[in-house]
Each structure stands twice: as C-alpha cells, then as structure tokens.
Amino acid sequence: MVTVADLPTWHKLGIIGLGLAVYIMEGINAGVSVPFFPNDAREKTPVTSYTWIGLITGVFDISLGCTSFLLSIFNRPETMKRVYCSGIFVSATAVACFGSMGFDRGGTEYAILCVLCRTFMGYGTACCFTNTVPILTKPYPKYSGRVTSLVQTALGIGSVLGPPFGSLFYYIGGSKFGYPLPFYVAAGISFILAFISLYIVPPHHKGVTEGVIRKPLDWREFFRFIRYPPL
C-alpha cells in the first residue's frame, strides 16, 4: 500500500507548497476588504451603521469558530480532502459574492447579504484550515513541527498582504470597478488553487490507516468531487 510519505519528492513538496499558497490566499481573502469596506458601506446606505459594519466584520470569525468546532467532532480522514477542497471553493465563491455587493444599491437587504457572504467565507475558511495541517504534515511526518510553523507563517503573510492587496486593486479598478475587483481577483486565484488541489492532494482509503492513499494522481477526483461534495 502506498502512503503519502512514499510519494516522490516533487509531489510531496508540491502538496506543501500548494497548501501554503492556499493559506496565504485565505489570509488575503479575510483582510482584502479592510481598507475600503467601512467607508464604502457607510456611503452606500445609512442603514449600514457602525453596528452593522461590526457585525458584518465579526460574523466571519463567529462562523469560523463554530464550523471549526463542529468539524473537530464530525470530520474523518477519508473525507479530509473533499472538505478541504470544498472549503476553498466555498470561500472563493463567498468572496466573489461579497465583491458583487459593490453593485448593490444598498438598504437592509444589502447588509443582510453581506452578513451571509461573510458567514460562508468563515465556513469555507474553517473547512480549509482544519484540514490543511493534517494534509501537509503527512508527506514529512518527522518534521510536522516545521511544517506547522510554515503554515502559521503563510497565514501571517496572507494577513499582512490582504489590506495592501485590496488597496492596490481598489485603486486599479477606479470608481466603477474599484470595490469588486480585489474580491474577484482573490476569488479567481483561490479557484485555481482549489482545482489544482483536487489533482495534487491524494485521497485516502475509507476505513483504513490514515496515511494510506488510494492513488497519488487521479483526474477522476474532479468528477467524484462534483458528484459527492461534503456540503
């Protein structure tokens, strides 16, 4: 039986590099709206008070914490890859939808939709975060501490890059596309990483040792994921 540790070096490094890139993008997704969202929301509608802005911002962490707790109970090794990839997809979709709020006229429904988008962003990020470290530590189990340190470093880099990333593309987009452009770019990169993850990250057998994989590289994972996503 083939384990993750038996994979070629390029494949193991690819899994780790891809996971670090996903962590960086999740940090960017969480912080991309920091420079401009409060002022833009206040200008869009008086209904979006500072209380609503605080709720929209904070509901991400509430969703992240609740989902992470539930996944600690119900997550299983054989579903780890699907939960991980679905988390990236959901997070990217929610980021794109949050960017589309820039075209909304405002009002109470605007604030409610923003809360929903941020809630799903937290859900997707939790699905990704709770499975990243177990996936990345399997190629080099003897160096799990170093891999975990790299993961936290990647998250820190993403959190630092988020606000300048948002500001840059907000400026490039101008008055018409300044608000949605940072979210669309971040979501597009996340979608690409999600599709690559479906191919690079090996699936596990059901009901066997956690480190045993079904097949190192299998394009049929795309179709399995579409038919049976863990949502």
C-alpha positions as CSV (number, residue, x, y, z in Angstrom):
1,M,0.0,0.0,0.0
2,V,1.2,3.5,-0.9
3,T,1.4,6.2,1.9
4,V,1.8,9.9,1.5
5,A,5.4,9.6,2.8
6,D,6.2,7.2,-0.1
7,L,5.3,9.8,-2.8
8,P,8.1,11.3,-5.0
9,T,9.8,14.3,-3.5
10,W,8.4,16.7,-6.1
11,H,4.9,15.6,-5.3
12,K,5.4,16.0,-1.5
13,L,6.9,19.4,-2.0
14,G,4.0,20.3,-4.3
15,I,1.5,19.4,-1.7
16,I,3.2,21.5,0.9
17,G,3.7,24.5,-1.4
18,L,0.1,24.4,-2.6
19,G,-1.1,24.2,1.0
20,L,1.0,27.2,1.9
21,A,-0.3,29.2,-1.1
22,V,-3.9,28.3,0.0
23,Y,-3.2,29.6,3.5
24,I,-1.8,32.8,2.1
25,M,-4.8,33.4,-0.1
26,E,-7.2,32.6,2.8
27,G,-5.4,35.3,4.8
28,I,-5.7,37.7,1.9
29,N,-9.4,36.9,1.5
30,A,-10.1,37.7,5.1
31,G,-8.3,41.1,5.0
32,V,-8.9,42.3,1.5
33,S,-11.9,44.5,2.5
34,V,-10.2,46.2,5.5
35,P,-9.0,49.4,3.7
36,F,-12.3,50.4,2.0
37,F,-15.3,48.4,3.1
38,P,-16.4,50.5,6.1
39,N,-16.4,53.8,4.2
40,D,-17.9,52.3,1.1
41,A,-20.7,50.7,3.2
42,R,-21.4,53.9,5.0
43,E,-21.6,55.9,1.8
44,K,-23.9,53.3,0.2
45,T,-26.7,53.4,2.7
46,P,-27.4,55.0,6.2
47,V,-28.9,51.7,7.2
48,T,-25.4,50.2,7.3
49,S,-24.4,51.7,10.7
50,Y,-21.2,51.0,12.5
51,T,-23.1,48.3,14.4
52,W,-23.9,46.5,11.1
53,I,-20.4,47.0,9.9
54,G,-19.1,45.5,13.1
55,L,-21.5,42.5,12.7
56,I,-20.5,42.0,9.0
57,T,-16.8,42.0,10.0
58,G,-17.2,39.9,13.1
59,V,-19.5,37.2,11.8
60,F,-16.6,35.8,9.8
61,D,-14.8,34.8,13.0
62,I,-18.0,33.6,14.6
63,S,-18.7,31.3,11.6
64,L,-15.0,30.2,11.6
65,G,-15.0,29.3,15.2
66,C,-18.4,27.4,15.2
67,T,-17.5,25.5,12.0
68,S,-14.1,24.5,13.3
69,F,-15.6,23.1,16.5
70,L,-18.2,21.1,14.5
71,L,-15.5,19.7,12.2
72,S,-13.4,18.6,15.2
73,I,-16.3,16.3,16.0
74,F,-17.5,15.1,12.6
75,N,-14.5,15.3,10.3
76,R,-13.0,12.0,9.2
77,P,-9.7,11.1,7.5
78,E,-11.4,9.7,4.4
79,T,-13.4,12.9,3.8
80,M,-10.5,15.2,4.7
81,K,-9.6,16.1,1.1
82,R,-13.1,16.8,0.0
83,V,-13.8,19.0,3.0
84,Y,-10.5,20.8,2.3
85,C,-11.2,21.4,-1.4
86,S,-14.9,22.3,-0.8
87,G,-13.8,24.8,1.8
88,I,-11.6,26.6,-0.8
89,F,-14.4,26.6,-3.3
90,V,-17.0,27.9,-0.8
91,S,-14.6,30.6,0.5
92,A,-13.8,31.8,-3.1
93,T,-17.4,31.8,-4.1
94,A,-18.4,33.8,-1.0
95,V,-15.5,36.3,-1.6
96,A,-16.7,36.8,-5.2
97,C,-20.3,37.3,-4.0
98,F,-19.1,39.8,-1.4
99,G,-17.4,41.7,-4.1
100,S,-20.6,41.8,-6.1
101,M,-22.2,43.7,-3.2
102,G,-20.5,46.7,-4.7
103,F,-23.1,46.8,-7.4
104,D,-26.0,46.7,-4.8
105,R,-28.0,49.8,-4.3
106,G,-27.9,49.4,-0.5
107,G,-30.6,49.1,2.2
108,T,-31.3,46.5,4.7
109,E,-31.1,43.6,2.2
110,Y,-27.6,44.8,1.4
111,A,-26.5,44.5,5.0
112,I,-28.1,41.0,5.3
113,L,-26.5,39.7,2.2
114,C,-23.1,41.0,3.4
115,V,-23.6,39.1,6.6
116,L,-24.5,35.9,4.7
117,C,-21.4,36.3,2.4
118,R,-19.1,36.7,5.4
119,T,-20.7,33.8,7.2
120,F,-20.0,31.5,4.2
121,M,-16.5,32.9,4.0
122,G,-15.9,31.8,7.6
123,Y,-17.4,28.4,6.9
124,G,-15.2,27.8,3.9
125,T,-12.1,29.1,5.7
126,A,-12.8,26.7,8.6
127,C,-13.1,23.7,6.3
128,C,-9.7,24.7,4.8
129,F,-7.9,25.5,8.0
130,T,-9.0,22.4,9.9
131,N,-7.6,20.1,7.2
132,T,-4.6,21.9,6.0
133,V,-2.2,20.9,8.8
134,P,-3.1,17.2,8.7
135,I,-2.7,17.1,5.0
136,L,0.6,19.0,4.9
137,T,2.2,17.1,7.8
138,K,1.7,13.6,6.2
139,P,4.5,14.0,3.5
140,Y,7.1,14.6,6.2
141,P,5.7,13.3,9.5
142,K,9.1,13.6,11.2
143,Y,9.1,17.4,10.5
144,S,5.5,18.1,11.5
145,G,6.6,20.9,13.8
146,R,8.4,22.7,11.0
147,V,5.6,22.3,8.6
148,T,3.1,23.7,11.1
149,S,5.4,26.6,11.6
150,L,5.5,27.2,7.9
151,V,1.7,27.1,7.8
152,Q,1.4,29.7,10.5
153,T,4.0,31.9,8.7
154,A,1.9,31.6,5.5
155,L,-1.2,32.7,7.3
156,G,0.7,35.7,8.8
157,I,2.0,36.6,5.3
158,G,-1.6,36.5,3.9
159,S,-3.0,38.6,6.7
160,V,-0.3,41.2,6.1
161,L,-0.8,41.2,2.3
162,G,-4.6,41.4,2.5
163,P,-5.1,45.1,3.1
164,P,-2.4,46.3,0.6
165,F,-3.8,43.8,-1.9
166,G,-7.3,45.2,-1.6
167,S,-6.0,48.8,-1.7
168,L,-4.0,48.2,-4.9
169,F,-6.8,46.6,-6.9
170,Y,-9.3,49.1,-5.5
171,Y,-7.1,51.8,-7.0
172,I,-6.7,49.9,-10.3
173,G,-10.5,49.4,-10.6
174,G,-11.3,53.1,-10.3
175,S,-14.6,54.5,-9.4
176,K,-16.7,51.9,-11.3
177,F,-14.9,48.6,-10.5
178,G,-12.8,49.6,-7.5
179,Y,-14.9,47.7,-5.0
180,P,-15.5,44.3,-6.7
181,L,-12.1,44.0,-8.4
182,P,-10.0,43.0,-5.4
183,F,-12.5,40.3,-4.4
184,Y,-12.8,39.0,-8.0
185,V,-9.0,38.7,-8.3
186,A,-8.6,37.0,-4.9
187,A,-11.5,34.6,-5.7
188,G,-10.1,33.7,-9.1
189,I,-6.7,32.8,-7.6
190,S,-8.5,30.7,-4.9
191,F,-10.5,28.9,-7.5
192,I,-7.3,28.0,-9.4
193,L,-5.7,26.7,-6.2
194,A,-8.8,24.6,-5.4
195,F,-8.8,22.9,-8.8
196,I,-5.0,22.1,-8.5
197,S,-5.6,20.8,-5.0
198,L,-8.2,18.3,-6.4
199,Y,-5.5,16.8,-8.5
200,I,-2.4,17.2,-6.3
201,V,-3.7,16.2,-2.9
202,P,-4.1,12.4,-2.7
203,P,-7.4,10.9,-1.4
204,H,-7.4,8.4,1.4
205,H,-9.0,5.0,1.6
206,K,-12.1,4.6,3.6
207,G,-11.8,2.7,6.8
208,V,-8.0,2.1,6.7
209,T,-4.9,3.6,8.1
210,E,-4.9,7.4,7.9
211,G,-1.7,7.6,5.9
212,V,-2.7,5.1,3.1
213,I,-3.8,6.7,-0.1
214,R,-6.0,5.4,-3.0
215,K,-3.9,6.7,-5.9
216,P,-1.3,9.5,-6.0
217,L,-2.7,11.4,-9.0
218,D,-6.2,10.8,-10.3
219,W,-8.1,13.1,-12.6
220,R,-11.3,11.3,-11.7
221,E,-11.3,13.2,-8.4
222,F,-12.8,16.1,-10.2
223,F,-15.9,14.1,-11.1
224,R,-16.1,12.4,-7.6
225,F,-15.9,15.8,-6.0
226,I,-18.7,17.2,-8.2
227,R,-21.0,14.2,-7.5
228,Y,-20.3,13.9,-3.8
229,P,-19.2,17.2,-2.3
230,P,-19.2,17.3,1.5
231,L,-21.5,20.2,1.8
